[in-house]
Amino acid sequence: MEKPLITQAMIDAYDEYTHLTLDRRRFMERLTALAGSAATAAAIAPMLAANSASAEIIASDDARVTAEDVTYPGGSGEMKGYLVRPKDASGPLGAVIVIHENRGLNPHIRDVARRMALEGFVALAPDFLSPEGGTPSDEDKAREMIGKLDPAATVANAEASLKYLATLQGVNGNVGAIGFCWGGGLVNRFATKSPDLKAGVAYYGAQPAAADVPGIKAALLLHYAGLDDRINAGIDAYKKALEASGKTFEVFVYDGVNHAFNNDTSAARYDKAAAELAWQRTVEFLKKNLG
């Protein structure tokens, strides 16, 4: 079979499946109708999804970093996470919380934490499903579990992650956060509640309520995908609220790319040019704000 053509309608259907109302059976029915056959749909589905086999851009045993699984006190129980440091750092470093998508703490997010460490930060990728026993291997199950998390308790666990990071040896006390998809939304919510978060980077994340924006203390960098109508519907109101409250923020919309454009394990949605530009801006922003 030749490489199948993936249309925007197929990508939109996948987004509805992973974020809104479609279940797996109805998604495959819709994909089959769009693709023209069940066989073609079966070939396309893995290209829309994330492929954990391609998650390691930075090898887990890369000699330039030290990485370990850690546990630490959460808001009301134990949190688990993945802590990564640059191996040959000189002097205290800024720290970054790396917040996963709605799939939980998976190999891709661990890889992003290693990338962040190679940029000169101490990186912690918490598992926000720790209160429910941790991230399962089944992505559908992980999405279901994340949908049931209590928002206030999740923000409390983000604050606990910040406190844990800020006091680690080799950290300069400045902590930021970067999040993707569900994690981007959490960065936005977390920023409205945390007096100590110095910088937040949200990739295609849902916006907080305008009434909560005055509570933001952190500088914000907001990345959006031009084709992501679902999330982009909230940009204007968020910008208006940020401007009215005199907050420090930057917004970038990457034309012609889809939600999850940064996730290089998703062949259909990843956009190399947009991802590299957004990453460059992210690193510069975090270095400016975290030292």
SVG drawing of the C-alpha trace seen along z (x, -y; Angstrom):
<svg xmlns="http://www.w3.org/2000/svg" viewBox="-19 -47 50 51">
<polyline fill="none" stroke="black" stroke-width="0.4" points="0.0,0.0 1.3,-3.5 1.6,-5.9 -2.0,-7.0 -3.1,-10.7 -3.9,-12.2 -6.4,-15.1 -7.3,-17.8 -10.7,-16.2 -8.9,-13.1 -6.7,-15.1 -9.7,-17.0 -11.5,-13.7 -8.5,-12.4 -8.5,-15.7 -12.2,-15.2 -11.5,-11.6 -8.6,-12.5 -10.1,-15.6 -13.8,-15.8 -16.7,-13.4 -15.7,-10.6 -14.9,-7.1 -12.5,-4.7 -15.2,-2.9 -16.9,-6.0 -13.5,-7.5 -12.5,-4.5 -16.0,-4.6 -15.4,-8.2 -11.8,-7.6 -13.0,-4.7 -15.5,-6.9 -12.9,-9.6 -10.3,-7.1 -12.6,-5.1 -11.8,-1.7 -11.2,0.0 -7.7,1.1 -6.7,-2.5 -8.1,-3.8 -6.1,-1.1 -2.9,-2.3 -3.7,-6.0 -4.6,-5.7 -1.1,-5.0 0.2,-8.0 -2.2,-10.3 -1.4,-8.8 1.8,-9.1 4.4,-6.4 6.4,-5.7 9.0,-3.8 10.2,-7.1 10.2,-9.0 13.9,-9.0 15.6,-12.0 17.9,-12.1 18.8,-8.6 17.7,-7.7 21.4,-6.8 22.9,-9.9 26.1,-10.6 25.5,-14.4 22.7,-14.1 21.9,-12.4 18.3,-11.1 16.3,-9.3 12.8,-8.5 11.9,-10.3 9.1,-10.6 8.3,-13.7 5.5,-15.1 2.5,-16.2 -0.4,-18.4 -2.1,-15.6 0.0,-12.5 3.0,-11.2 4.0,-12.4 6.2,-10.5 8.3,-12.1 11.4,-12.0 14.2,-14.3 17.0,-15.2 20.1,-17.4 22.9,-18.4 25.8,-16.3 28.6,-18.9 26.7,-22.0 28.7,-24.7 26.8,-26.8 23.1,-26.8 20.6,-26.4 17.1,-27.5 14.5,-24.7 11.6,-23.7 8.6,-21.6 7.7,-19.7 4.0,-18.9 2.7,-16.1 -0.2,-15.9 -3.4,-14.0 -1.5,-10.7 0.3,-11.1 4.1,-10.8 5.2,-8.8 8.5,-8.3 8.0,-11.4 7.7,-13.7 10.7,-12.0 12.6,-12.8 11.5,-16.5 12.8,-16.6 16.2,-15.4 16.1,-18.0 15.4,-20.7 18.3,-19.5 20.6,-19.7 19.6,-23.4 21.0,-24.0 18.1,-23.5 17.2,-21.1 14.0,-19.5 11.3,-17.6 8.5,-15.8 5.9,-15.0 3.3,-12.2 0.1,-14.0 -1.7,-10.6 0.3,-9.7 -2.8,-10.0 -4.5,-7.4 -1.6,-5.0 0.5,-6.5 0.3,-6.6 -0.9,-3.4 0.5,-2.0 -3.0,-2.3 -3.3,-5.8 -7.1,-5.7 -7.1,-4.8 -4.7,-7.6 -6.9,-10.1 -9.9,-8.8 -8.1,-9.1 -6.8,-12.6 -10.4,-13.7 -11.4,-12.7 -8.6,-14.5 -9.7,-17.2 -8.4,-20.6 -7.7,-22.2 -5.8,-19.1 -3.8,-19.0 -2.8,-22.6 -1.8,-21.8 0.4,-19.0 2.0,-21.4 2.8,-23.8 4.3,-20.9 6.4,-20.1 7.6,-23.7 8.5,-23.7 10.4,-20.4 12.4,-21.7 13.2,-25.1 14.9,-23.6 17.0,-21.0 20.8,-21.3 22.1,-22.9 18.9,-24.9 19.0,-28.7 15.5,-28.9 13.8,-30.1 11.3,-27.6 9.3,-27.8 6.9,-25.4 6.4,-24.2 3.3,-22.2 1.8,-20.6 -1.9,-20.2 -3.5,-19.3 -0.2,-20.3 -0.3,-23.7 -3.8,-24.2 -2.4,-23.3 0.5,-25.8 -2.1,-28.5 -4.2,-27.5 -1.2,-27.0 0.1,-30.5 -3.1,-32.0 -2.6,-30.4 1.1,-30.3 2.9,-33.3 6.3,-31.6 6.2,-30.5 8.6,-32.7 7.8,-31.7 5.2,-29.6 5.3,-28.2 2.0,-26.8 1.9,-24.9 -1.6,-24.8 -3.1,-24.9 -6.6,-25.8 -6.9,-29.3 -7.9,-30.0 -11.0,-32.0 -10.5,-35.7 -11.5,-36.4 -8.4,-34.4 -5.9,-36.2 -5.1,-39.0 -3.5,-36.3 -0.8,-35.6 2.7,-36.6 4.8,-34.6 5.9,-35.8 4.1,-33.8 5.0,-32.5 2.0,-31.1 2.4,-28.9 -0.6,-28.1 -1.2,-26.1 -2.8,-28.0 -5.2,-25.1 -6.2,-24.4 -9.7,-26.0 -10.8,-24.3 -8.0,-25.9 -7.6,-29.1 -11.2,-30.2 -10.0,-31.4 -6.9,-33.3 -8.5,-36.8 -10.2,-36.8 -7.0,-35.6 -4.9,-38.3 -7.5,-40.9 -7.4,-39.8 -3.6,-39.7 -3.3,-43.1 -5.9,-44.6 -4.0,-43.2 -0.6,-44.4 0.9,-41.0 4.1,-40.1 3.4,-37.7 4.1,-36.8 1.8,-35.0 2.9,-33.2 0.5,-31.5 2.2,-29.1 0.3,-29.2 -0.7,-26.1 0.1,-23.6 -2.0,-21.4 -2.5,-20.9 0.4,-18.9 2.8,-20.2 5.7,-19.9 5.2,-16.2 7.7,-14.5 6.2,-11.0 3.1,-11.9 3.9,-11.7 0.8,-13.4 0.7,-16.4 4.4,-17.1 5.8,-20.1 9.6,-20.3 9.9,-24.0 7.3,-25.2 8.5,-22.9 12.1,-24.1 11.2,-27.8 8.9,-27.4 11.6,-25.5 14.2,-28.2 11.8,-30.8 11.1,-28.7 14.7,-28.2 15.5,-31.9 12.5,-32.9 13.3,-30.5 16.9,-31.5 15.9,-35.1 13.4,-34.5 15.1,-31.8 18.7,-32.7"/>
</svg>
